[in-house]
């Protein structure tokens, strides 16, 4: 009989103890509370009929059962849902949640807002071939952070998941769909990347500095991506005797876009912007999604024909100043826009356009549900409003087998209310995210959003394009980060577009001007100081000019 060496026995003992410890630790984790049963509740499944009195069972983060005849397992923590309604967890379809706060960027590229707070000295990485704002290879999964007041505020109104995307740029980067709970970014991510994001705002101080340049740059980079893909494929087939193509991370990131393997979200609000987005998508056969969509109802037939969904903003225009007898009446155009914005969703639904709701940088996230109620009052069925927060965004983002309805096997994201979701007297009492209850805690007003410039009001504008000073009136409305408005005077009348602001006081917008008998697009870029904006005007084909704008004070 062979002898057993003492060292062998010792090693065997250590290994056995280690295995036993791991097994016990695993058993402790499995015995932790991960099974819940919410009983006696009204269940709005979205995918099927509403269950007036039933039970939802949650196990290991998933919905294990849901129905009138579902029974709580013996190991479940039972929650009495009498008087409560269970909905699928709500999805906000376009946000910046979980991204670091914006810091002022020293970069002249205008795309620095998203990158400025990042720990990386070179936002696109050392191998990026493009400046900030033109880096499609950037992925938000690399920078998202758990927790924060903004996430807590969203959960308080029933939001359990959100598409989070880069803040600024032309080729803005790639978004991620995240759950609004988790100790690490990896725990939060449901899917990444989800889509490539595109903005139409020109860069500051560099090319492309005009709207015409933006579209030229978008087209050129996609054409370059086609050539890059072809050269890479040729080299892979027969590398011998052929010089190795140079690696280009920016163009490589666009290959899935031009091949139709990645969704493309274009931020477009005006009818003109949406039409240009549709034209570009048709030209390159892109899988387009329109975000914002303020005037999307005006091109609803074309959106339906091209099967283009809309991430529709619920940041509805509203009066930003108190109504007083001495004040001038609001222009008819402003009143009309306010009414039409509330009717857009109903018109899209009637036209057969798929859409999902997004908060669009609402200053107060609690206004999201208030605005949803206004949309319902103006023609949208309440069932469609619920779908636009649940199954429709899940389907648009390709996660309908994971989220969007209460069905066995899906992620247990649930929003539980006392009262109907869209009733002004209802309240969210509990949310489950990834199968675990999340504490709903009040968030202090302005929780971490940071101070921002306020542009709303009437401005007296003076423009000098080298042909003498011209005067005009600029009317601006700002809600959160969204700015809209119009110009009128000796330079003609028109709507502003591609407007943006930054916390440091930078202001930028594009507007058509009547110059020498022709309508030309002018890009204004300036800095707000107190009640005055000073900056430059760039008009295609002309030397740069200057402008000043002073806020008009009521008499």
C-alpha positions in Angstrom: 0.0 0.0 0.0 1.6 3.3 -1.0 2.3 5.8 1.6 0.3 9.1 1.6 2.7 12.0 2.1 1.8 14.6 4.8 2.0 17.4 2.2 -0.5 15.6 0.0 -2.9 15.2 3.0 -2.5 18.9 3.9 -3.2 20.0 0.3 -6.2 17.8 0.1 -7.5 19.1 3.4 -7.1 22.8 2.4 -8.8 22.1 -1.0 -11.7 20.3 0.7 -12.2 23.2 3.2 -12.0 25.7 0.3 -14.6 23.9 -1.7 -16.8 23.5 1.4 -16.5 27.3 2.1 -17.4 28.2 -1.4 -20.4 25.9 -1.4 -21.6 27.3 1.9 -21.1 30.8 0.6 -23.1 29.9 -2.5 -25.8 28.4 -0.4 -26.0 31.6 1.7 -26.4 33.6 -1.4 -29.1 31.4 -2.7 -30.9 31.6 0.6 -30.8 35.3 0.5 -34.2 36.9 -0.2 -34.5 36.9 -4.0 -38.0 35.6 -4.2 -41.0 37.9 -3.8 -44.7 37.5 -4.3 -47.0 40.5 -4.7 -50.5 39.3 -4.1 -54.1 40.7 -4.4 -53.0 43.4 -6.9 -54.3 44.7 -10.2 -51.8 43.6 -12.9 -51.5 45.6 -16.1 -49.5 43.2 -18.2 -49.5 45.4 -21.4 -48.9 42.3 -23.5 -52.3 40.8 -22.6 -55.5 41.5 -20.7 -55.4 43.3 -17.3 -55.7 41.0 -14.4 -58.0 42.7 -11.8 -56.9 40.5 -8.9 -53.7 38.5 -9.2 -50.2 37.7 -8.0 -46.8 38.4 -9.5 -44.0 36.1 -8.4 -40.3 37.2 -8.7 -37.4 34.9 -8.5 -33.7 35.4 -9.3 -34.4 38.8 -10.8 -37.0 37.5 -13.3 -40.8 37.3 -13.4 -41.5 33.7 -12.4 -45.3 33.8 -12.7 -48.1 36.4 -13.1 -51.8 35.7 -13.1 -55.0 35.3 -11.2 -54.1 31.7 -10.2 -50.4 32.2 -9.4 -49.5 31.1 -5.9 -46.7 32.5 -3.7 -43.9 29.9 -3.3 -43.1 28.9 0.3 -39.7 30.7 0.3 -41.2 34.0 -1.0 -41.4 37.2 0.8 -45.1 38.1 0.4 -46.2 41.6 -0.2 -49.9 42.4 0.1 -50.8 44.4 -3.0 -54.4 45.1 -2.1 -55.4 48.5 -3.6 -52.2 48.6 -5.7 -51.7 48.4 -9.5 -48.6 46.7 -10.9 -47.2 48.0 -14.3 -44.2 47.0 -16.3 -41.3 49.2 -15.2 -41.4 52.5 -17.2 -38.6 53.2 -19.8 -37.3 56.7 -20.5 -36.2 56.5 -24.1 -33.6 59.3 -24.3 -31.6 60.6 -21.3 -28.1 61.4 -20.0 -28.7 59.4 -16.8 -25.7 57.9 -15.1 -23.3 60.1 -17.0 -20.8 62.4 -15.1 -21.8 66.0 -14.7 -20.9 68.3 -17.6 -17.8 70.5 -17.0 -16.6 73.4 -19.1 -14.5 72.1 -22.0 -11.3 73.9 -23.2 -11.7 72.1 -26.5 -12.7 74.3 -29.5 -14.5 71.4 -31.0 -17.9 71.9 -29.3 -18.2 68.2 -28.6 -16.5 68.6 -25.3 -19.6 68.7 -23.1 -19.9 64.9 -22.9 -16.2 64.3 -22.6 -15.0 67.1 -20.3 -15.8 65.3 -17.1 -14.2 62.1 -18.2 -11.0 60.8 -16.6 -9.3 60.2 -20.0 -7.1 63.0 -21.2 -7.8 62.2 -24.8 -11.6 61.6 -25.1 -11.5 59.4 -28.2 -8.5 57.5 -27.0 -5.0 57.7 -28.4 -6.0 56.0 -31.7 -8.9 58.3 -32.5 -8.6 59.8 -36.0 -11.2 62.5 -35.4 -11.7 65.5 -33.0 -14.2 65.5 -30.2 -17.7 65.7 -31.6 -16.8 63.4 -34.6 -15.9 60.3 -32.7 -18.5 57.5 -33.3 -16.3 55.0 -31.4 -17.1 56.6 -28.0 -19.4 54.4 -25.9 -21.3 55.6 -22.8 -20.8 52.2 -21.2 -17.2 53.3 -20.5 -18.3 56.3 -18.4 -21.7 55.5 -16.7 -21.7 55.7 -12.9 -24.3 54.2 -10.5 -26.5 56.3 -8.2 -27.1 60.0 -8.0 -30.0 62.4 -7.5 -31.1 62.3 -11.1 -31.5 58.5 -11.0 -33.4 58.7 -7.7 -35.7 61.3 -9.1 -36.5 59.2 -12.1 -37.2 56.1 -10.0 -39.6 58.2 -7.8 -42.0 58.6 -10.8 -41.7 54.9 -11.8 -38.8 55.0 -14.3 -36.9 51.7 -14.0 -34.8 51.7 -17.2 -33.5 54.3 -19.6 -31.5 54.8 -22.8 -28.6 56.9 -21.9 -26.7 58.6 -24.7 -23.8 61.0 -25.2 -24.7 64.7 -24.6 -23.2 66.5 -27.6 -21.5 66.2 -30.9 -22.3 65.3 -34.5 -21.2 61.7 -34.4 -22.0 61.7 -30.7 -21.2 58.1 -29.9 -23.0 54.9 -28.8 -25.7 54.6 -26.2 -26.6 52.0 -23.6 -29.9 50.8 -22.2 -29.5 50.7 -18.4 -31.5 49.7 -15.4 -31.6 52.4 -12.8 -30.2 50.3 -10.0 -27.0 48.4 -9.4 -23.7 48.9 -7.5 -21.6 48.8 -10.7 -22.0 49.9 -14.3 -21.9 46.2 -15.3 -24.9 45.5 -13.1 -26.8 48.4 -14.7 -26.3 47.6 -18.3 -29.1 45.7 -20.1 -27.8 46.2 -23.6 -24.8 48.0 -25.0 -24.3 49.4 -27.5 -27.9 50.1 -28.5 -27.5 52.8 -31.2 -25.2 55.3 -32.8 -26.3 58.9 -32.0 -26.1 61.8 -34.4 -26.7 65.5 -33.7 -27.0 68.4 -36.2 -25.5 71.1 -34.1 -22.3 72.5 -35.8 -19.0 72.4 -33.8 -17.7 75.5 -32.2 -14.5 77.1 -33.6 -13.7 74.3 -36.0 -15.1 72.4 -39.0 -17.9 71.7 -39.5 -19.2 75.1 -38.3 -22.4 75.3 -40.3 -25.4 73.1 -40.8 -24.3 72.5 -44.4 -21.0 71.4 -43.2 -22.6 69.0 -40.7 -24.4 67.1 -43.4 -21.3 67.1 -45.6 -19.2 65.7 -42.8 -21.8 63.0 -42.0 -21.9 61.9 -45.6 -18.2 62.0 -46.1 -17.5 59.9 -43.0 -20.0 57.2 -44.1 -18.5 57.1 -47.6 -15.0 56.8 -46.0 -16.4 54.0 -43.8 -17.6 52.1 -46.9 -14.1 52.4 -48.5 -12.4 51.4 -45.2 -14.6 48.3 -44.9 -14.0 47.3 -48.4 -10.2 47.7 -48.1 -10.2 45.7 -44.8 -12.2 42.9 -46.4 -9.9 42.8 -49.4 -6.8 42.6 -47.1 -8.4 39.8 -45.0 -9.1 37.7 -48.1 -5.5 38.1 -49.5 -3.0 39.8 -47.3 0.2 38.6 -48.9 1.9 41.2 -51.0 -0.6 43.9 -49.9 0.3 46.8 -47.6 -1.7 46.5 -44.4 -4.5 49.1 -44.2 -4.2 51.6 -41.4 -6.5 51.0 -38.4 -9.1 53.7 -38.0 -11.3 53.3 -34.9 -13.7 56.1 -36.0 -14.4 54.5 -39.4 -14.5 51.0 -37.9 -17.2 52.1 -35.5 -19.4 53.3 -38.5 -19.2 49.9 -40.4 -22.2 48.4 -38.4 -24.1 51.6 -39.2 -23.6 51.6 -42.9 -24.3 47.8 -43.0 -27.6 48.3 -41.2 -26.5 46.3 -38.2 -26.8 49.2 -35.7 -29.6 51.6 -35.1 -29.0 55.3 -35.7 -30.7 57.9 -33.5 -30.8 61.4 -35.1 -31.7 64.3 -32.8 -34.2 66.2 -35.0 -37.1 68.4 -33.9 -38.2 70.7 -36.8 -39.9 69.4 -39.9 -36.8 70.5 -41.9 -34.4 68.6 -39.6 -36.6 65.5 -39.7 -36.8 65.6 -43.5 -33.1 65.9 -43.8 -32.6 62.9 -41.4 -35.0 60.8 -43.5 -33.2 61.8 -46.7 -29.8 60.8 -45.2 -31.2 57.5 -43.9 -32.7 56.7 -47.3 -29.4 57.6 -49.1 -27.3 55.3 -46.9 -30.0 52.7 -46.0 -29.7 53.5 -42.3 -31.9 52.0 -39.6 -33.1 55.4 -38.5 -34.8 56.5 -35.3 -35.8 60.2 -34.8 -35.3 61.6 -31.3 -37.1 64.8 -30.2 -39.6 64.8 -33.0 -41.4 68.1 -32.0 -42.8 68.5 -35.5 -42.8 64.8 -36.5 -46.5 64.8 -37.0 -46.0 67.0 -40.1 -44.1 64.2 -41.8 -46.0 61.3 -40.2 -46.9 59.6 -43.5 -43.3 59.5 -44.6 -42.1 58.2 -41.1 -44.7 55.4 -41.4 -43.7 54.6 -45.0 -40.0 54.4 -44.1 -40.8 52.5 -40.9 -38.9 55.1 -38.8 -39.8 55.2 -35.1 -39.8 58.4 -33.0 -38.5 59.0 -29.5 -41.0 61.7 -28.8 -40.1 64.4 -26.3 -42.5 65.1 -23.4 -40.7 68.3 -22.6 -43.7 70.2 -23.8 -43.5 74.0 -24.4 -45.3 76.0 -21.7 -45.5 79.6 -20.6 -42.3 80.5 -18.8 -43.4 83.7 -17.3 -46.4 84.6 -15.1 -49.4 86.1 -16.9 -49.9 89.7 -15.8 -52.5 92.2 -17.1 -49.8 94.6 -18.3 -47.9 92.0 -20.3 -48.2 91.9 -24.1 -50.3 88.9 -25.3 -48.2 85.9 -26.4 -47.8 85.6 -30.2 -50.3 83.4 -32.0 -47.4 81.3 -33.2 -46.3 80.5 -29.7 -49.8 79.6 -28.6 -50.2 77.4 -31.6 -47.0 75.5 -31.0 -48.0 74.9 -27.4 -51.3 73.3 -28.5 -49.8 71.3 -31.4 -47.1 69.8 -29.2 -49.7 68.2 -27.1 -51.4 66.7 -30.1 -48.3 65.2 -31.8 -48.4 61.8 -30.1 -52.1 61.3 -31.0 -51.4 62.1 -34.6 -48.4 59.8 -34.8 -50.5 56.9 -33.3 -53.3 57.6 -35.9 -50.7 57.5 -38.7 -49.3 54.2 -37.6 -45.9 55.6 -36.6 -44.1 53.7 -33.8 -43.0 56.0 -31.0 -41.7 56.0 -27.4 -41.7 58.8 -24.8 -38.6 60.5 -23.6 -38.0 63.2 -21.0 -35.7 65.4 -23.1 -33.8 67.1 -20.2 -36.9 68.2 -18.3 -35.9 70.6 -15.5 -38.4 68.8 -13.2 -38.7 65.1 -14.0 -42.0 64.9 -12.1 -43.5 67.0 -15.0 -43.0 63.9 -17.3 -46.2 62.2 -16.1 -48.1 65.5 -15.9 -47.2 66.1 -19.6 -48.2 62.5 -20.4 -51.7 63.3 -19.0 -51.9 66.4 -21.2 -51.0 64.3 -24.3 -53.8 61.9 -23.3 -56.2 64.7 -22.9 -55.3 65.9 -26.5 -56.0 62.7 -28.5 -53.7 59.9 -27.4 -55.4 56.8 -25.9 -54.2 56.0 -22.4 -53.3 52.4 -23.5 -51.0 53.8 -26.2 -49.5 56.2 -23.7 -48.6 53.2 -21.4 -47.2 51.3 -24.4 -45.0 54.3 -25.3 -43.4 54.0 -21.8 -43.1 50.2 -21.9 -43.4 47.7 -24.8 -42.9 50.2 -27.6 -39.4 51.4 -26.5 -38.5 47.9 -25.6 -39.4 46.8 -29.2 -37.6 49.8 -30.8 -34.4 49.0 -28.8 -34.6 45.3 -29.5 -35.1 44.2 -25.9 -38.8 43.2 -26.1 -37.9 39.7 -24.8 -36.4 41.2 -21.7 -38.5 44.3 -20.8 -41.7 46.1 -21.6 -44.4 43.8 -20.3 -45.3 41.6 -17.4 -44.6 38.1 -18.7 -42.9 35.0 -17.4 -39.2 35.0 -18.0 -38.7 38.7 -18.4 -36.6 40.9 -16.2 -38.6 41.9 -13.1 -38.7 45.6 -13.6 -42.1 46.7 -12.1 -43.7 50.0 -11.3 -46.3 49.8 -8.5 -48.8 52.6 -8.0 -51.8 53.4 -5.8 -54.3 54.5 -8.4 -54.1 54.7 -12.1 -50.6 55.6 -13.5 -51.9 58.6 -15.4 -54.3 59.8 -12.7 -53.1 63.1 -11.1 -54.0 61.8 -7.7 -52.0 58.5 -8.0 -48.6 57.9 -6.6 -45.8 55.5 -7.1 -45.4 53.4 -4.0 -42.7 50.9 -5.0 -40.5 50.0 -7.9 -38.7 46.7 -8.5 -35.5 46.7 -10.6 -33.8 43.5 -11.6 -36.1 41.7 -9.2 -35.3 43.7 -6.1 -37.3 46.4 -4.4 -35.7 49.9 -4.5 -36.2 52.5 -1.8 -38.0 55.6 -3.1 -36.5 58.6 -1.3 -37.3 62.2 -1.7 -34.7 64.2 -3.7 -33.9 67.8 -2.8 -35.0 70.3 -5.3 -32.4 70.8 -8.1 -30.6 67.7 -7.0 -27.2 68.0 -8.6 -28.3 69.4 -11.9 -26.1 72.4 -11.7 -26.8 76.0 -12.5 -27.6 76.7 -16.1 -28.1 79.9 -18.1 -31.6 81.1 -18.7 -32.3 82.5 -22.1 -36.1 82.8 -22.1 -37.3 86.2 -23.0 -37.2 88.9 -25.7 -33.7 90.1 -26.9 -32.8 93.2 -28.9 -30.4 91.9 -31.5 -27.8 93.9 -33.5 -25.8 92.2 -36.3 -22.8 93.5 -38.2 -21.8 91.6 -41.3 -19.6 94.3 -42.6 -22.4 96.1 -44.3 -23.6 98.2 -41.4 -25.5 97.2 -38.3 -28.9 95.5 -38.7 -31.5 95.3 -35.9 -33.8 92.4 -35.1 -35.9 91.0 -32.3 -35.0 87.6 -30.9 -37.6 85.6 -28.9 -36.2 82.7 -27.0 -37.8 80.0 -24.9 -35.7 77.7 -22.8 -36.8 74.5 -20.9 -34.0 72.6 -19.4 -31.3 72.3 -22.1 -33.8 72.8 -24.9 -33.9 76.2 -26.6 -36.4 77.3 -29.3 -37.5 80.6 -30.7 -37.6 83.0 -33.6 -36.1 86.1 -35.1 -37.8 89.0 -36.8 -36.7 92.4 -38.1 -34.7 93.9 -41.0 -33.0 90.6 -41.5 -36.3 88.8 -42.2 -38.2 86.4 -40.0 -37.6 82.7 -39.2 -37.3 80.0 -36.6 -34.1 79.2 -34.9 -32.7 75.6 -35.0 -29.8 73.6 -33.6 -29.9 75.7 -30.5 -27.6 74.7 -27.6 -26.4 76.2 -24.3 -23.7 75.3 -21.8 -23.3 75.9 -18.1 -20.4 78.2 -18.8 -22.7 80.6 -20.6 -22.0 79.6 -24.2 -25.0 80.0 -26.6 -25.3 78.8 -30.1 -28.1 78.6 -32.7 -28.7 78.7 -36.4 -31.3 80.9 -38.2 -32.2 81.9 -41.8 -31.4 85.5 -42.6 -32.4 87.7 -45.5 -29.1 89.0 -46.9 -28.8 90.8 -50.3 -32.2 89.4 -51.4 -31.3 85.8 -50.6 -32.1 83.6 -47.6 -28.9 82.3 -46.0 -28.3 80.2 -42.9 -26.4 82.0 -40.2 -24.8 80.4 -37.2 -24.6 82.6 -34.1 -22.1 81.6 -31.4 -21.7 83.8 -28.3 -21.3 84.0 -24.5 -24.0 85.2 -22.1 -22.9 87.6 -19.4 -25.7 89.0 -17.3 -28.4 90.2 -19.7 -26.1 90.5 -22.8 -24.9 88.0 -25.3 -21.8 88.8 -27.5 -20.3 86.7 -30.2 -19.8 86.0 -33.9 -22.0 85.2 -36.9 -20.9 82.9 -39.6 -22.8 82.9 -42.9 -21.8 80.6 -45.7 -19.9 82.5 -48.4 -19.3 85.6 -46.3 -16.7 86.9 -43.9 -17.5 86.3 -40.2 -19.5 89.1 -38.5 -20.4 90.0 -35.0 -23.5 90.4 -32.9 -24.8 91.6 -29.6 -28.1 90.8 -28.0 -29.5 92.6 -24.9 -32.4 91.2 -22.9 -35.5 93.5 -23.2 -37.0 94.5 -19.8 -40.7 95.0 -19.4 -41.7 98.6 -19.0 
